[in-house]
Amino acid sequence: MASSLASLAAAAFALLFLATVQAADPELVSDFAVPDGADESKLDGVFFTYTGLRDGAPSSTTGLGRKQVSVKEFPALDGMGVSMELLDFAPNSVNVPHHHPRGGEILFVVDGSLTVGTVNSNGKLYKNVLQKGDVFVFPKGLPHYQANFDKANKAVAVSAFGSSSAGTVALPKNLFGSNIPDEVLTKAFKISADIVQQLRSAQN
């Protein structure tokens, strides 16, 4: 009995360890990660430079322009455990509730004003109105949002992440733009099938 409990505990610990390891960026065993096929001796400062933010964030039909700087766009971030994003909020625009499964986020308001909030696992909302120069942190995995409620002026922010590829799960799209059965959504949100269809249509 004691032996089987010990085995079960060891297996549980191993699974927990693996889940923890896989949830984080891989640890570097060198100064930085050299891209496959590249000659490290020929790399220079250009490798560590990203110029894709010079033109700002592109505009969008939603009013939220965004320009991501992750390992996909900037290979020098591989193994660094960091990434960032430039966010350009048109007047009266919202970055919908979402979360980042692989990294916490720290947001810095460069210009304008933003209303932000994050919700913990018990459903408590932590919100504030940020002004230029303010910083807010969103813990890894917790749903959060940002909104520019100013009807005349835009807002600009920079987000930094504790992962070279933090990922983004946009809750409206991932819930109502997916193949989750209508019956599940009607029961979960206590809404009619017609409303589910309206919410699905809004994601297109």
Protein Blocks (a to p, Z undefined) as FASTA:
>chain_A
ZZmmmmmmmmmmmmmmmmmmmmpccddfbfbdcdehiafklpcfklmpcfklmnopaddf
kopacddddfklmmmlgonlpacddddddehiacdddddfkbccddddfbhcdddddddf
kopacdddddehiacdddehiacddddfbfkbccddddddfbfblopadfklmmmmmcbd
fklmmmmnopafklmmmmmmmmZZ
